[in-house]
Amino acid sequence: MNSAEKFHPIRPGSPKFGIRHVFVHGLVVEMSIGVHAHEKEKPQRVRVSLDMSVLEDGPLITDQIADVVCYEEITHAVRKIVAQDHINLVETLAEKIADACLSDERITEITVRVEKLDVFPDAESVGVEICRTNRI
């Protein structure tokens, strides 16, 4: 490694690495989430944002949806998870979403942000952000 690479590393997403970033930002869903009794009485608004690093194994030639990670399928998976039973923690929800997305081996890394939108009147949101990787 030369000194320029040491101080200016090539970032994932550069053509040299063949990484595509696929994202879903600000998906708002209603779900049963929270540890407090009042949170178990009615659904809450939750915002989910995802950033996925997708390994490219060549140029996109066919222009077919089967050749890419489909964000429509990803949003369906998130909606399916939030429609299931009550979840106590935003951390648990984030982990479930990360696991579902990483089941696609093309996704090498994912950042999941989960925000509860209506917890405090003087805060836009509260929540958690996690980053997980697929072992290659």
WOKA-V445518 format. One record per residue. N is the residue number from 0. RES is the residue in one small letter. SS is DSSP state (h for helix, s for strand, l for the rest). NEAR is the number of other ideal C-beta (glycine too) atoms within 12 Angstrom. Layout:
n:N res:RES ss:SS near:NEAR
n:N res:RES ss:SS near:NEAR
This chain:
n:0 res:m ss:l near:9
n:1 res:n ss:l near:8
n:2 res:s ss:h near:8
n:3 res:a ss:h near:9
n:4 res:e ss:h near:11
n:5 res:k ss:h near:9
n:6 res:f ss:h near:9
n:7 res:h ss:l near:11
n:8 res:p ss:l near:14
n:9 res:i ss:l near:16
n:10 res:r ss:l near:13
n:11 res:p ss:l near:22
n:12 res:g ss:l near:21
n:13 res:s ss:l near:15
n:14 res:p ss:l near:12
n:15 res:k ss:l near:12
n:16 res:f ss:l near:19
n:17 res:g ss:l near:20
n:18 res:i ss:s near:24
n:19 res:r ss:s near:28
n:20 res:h ss:s near:27
n:21 res:v ss:s near:30
n:22 res:f ss:s near:25
n:23 res:v ss:s near:31
n:24 res:h ss:s near:20
n:25 res:g ss:s near:20
n:26 res:l ss:s near:30
n:27 res:v ss:s near:24
n:28 res:v ss:s near:32
n:29 res:e ss:s near:19
n:30 res:m ss:s near:35
n:31 res:s ss:l near:26
n:32 res:i ss:s near:41
n:33 res:g ss:l near:27
n:34 res:v ss:l near:17
n:35 res:h ss:l near:16
n:36 res:a ss:h near:10
n:37 res:h ss:h near:12
n:38 res:e ss:h near:23
n:39 res:k ss:h near:17
n:40 res:e ss:l near:12
n:41 res:k ss:l near:16
n:42 res:p ss:l near:21
n:43 res:q ss:s near:31
n:44 res:r ss:s near:27
n:45 res:v ss:s near:38
n:46 res:r ss:s near:33
n:47 res:v ss:s near:44
n:48 res:s ss:s near:30
n:49 res:l ss:s near:38
n:50 res:d ss:s near:31
n:51 res:m ss:s near:39
n:52 res:s ss:s near:32
n:53 res:v ss:s near:33
n:54 res:l ss:s near:25
n:55 res:e ss:l near:25
n:56 res:d ss:l near:16
n:57 res:g ss:l near:11
n:58 res:p ss:l near:11
n:59 res:l ss:l near:16
n:60 res:i ss:l near:10
n:61 res:t ss:l near:10
n:62 res:d ss:l near:9
n:63 res:q ss:l near:9
n:64 res:i ss:h near:12
n:65 res:a ss:h near:11
n:66 res:d ss:h near:17
n:67 res:v ss:l near:25
n:68 res:v ss:l near:34
n:69 res:c ss:l near:21
n:70 res:y ss:h near:26
n:71 res:e ss:h near:15
n:72 res:e ss:h near:23
n:73 res:i ss:h near:35
n:74 res:t ss:h near:27
n:75 res:h ss:h near:18
n:76 res:a ss:h near:33
n:77 res:v ss:h near:36
n:78 res:r ss:h near:22
n:79 res:k ss:h near:16
n:80 res:i ss:h near:31
n:81 res:v ss:h near:33
n:82 res:a ss:l near:19
n:83 res:q ss:l near:19
n:84 res:d ss:l near:14
n:85 res:h ss:l near:22
n:86 res:i ss:s near:29
n:87 res:n ss:l near:17
n:88 res:l ss:l near:22
n:89 res:v ss:h near:33
n:90 res:e ss:h near:21
n:91 res:t ss:h near:25
n:92 res:l ss:h near:38
n:93 res:a ss:h near:34
n:94 res:e ss:h near:22
n:95 res:k ss:h near:30
n:96 res:i ss:h near:42
n:97 res:a ss:h near:35
n:98 res:d ss:h near:21
n:99 res:a ss:h near:29
n:100 res:c ss:h near:42
n:101 res:l ss:h near:31
n:102 res:s ss:l near:18
n:103 res:d ss:l near:24
n:104 res:e ss:l near:15
n:105 res:r ss:l near:28
n:106 res:i ss:s near:38
n:107 res:t ss:s near:31
n:108 res:e ss:s near:29
n:109 res:i ss:s near:38
n:110 res:t ss:s near:30
n:111 res:v ss:s near:41
n:112 res:r ss:s near:31
n:113 res:v ss:s near:39
n:114 res:e ss:s near:30
n:115 res:k ss:s near:35
n:116 res:l ss:l near:26
n:117 res:d ss:l near:24
n:118 res:v ss:l near:23
n:119 res:f ss:l near:12
n:120 res:p ss:l near:8
n:121 res:d ss:l near:8
n:122 res:a ss:l near:12
n:123 res:e ss:l near:15
n:124 res:s ss:l near:24
n:125 res:v ss:s near:24
n:126 res:g ss:s near:29
n:127 res:v ss:s near:26
n:128 res:e ss:s near:24
n:129 res:i ss:s near:29
n:130 res:c ss:s near:21
n:131 res:r ss:s near:26
n:132 res:t ss:s near:19
n:133 res:n ss:l near:21
n:134 res:r ss:l near:8
n:135 res:i ss:l near:11
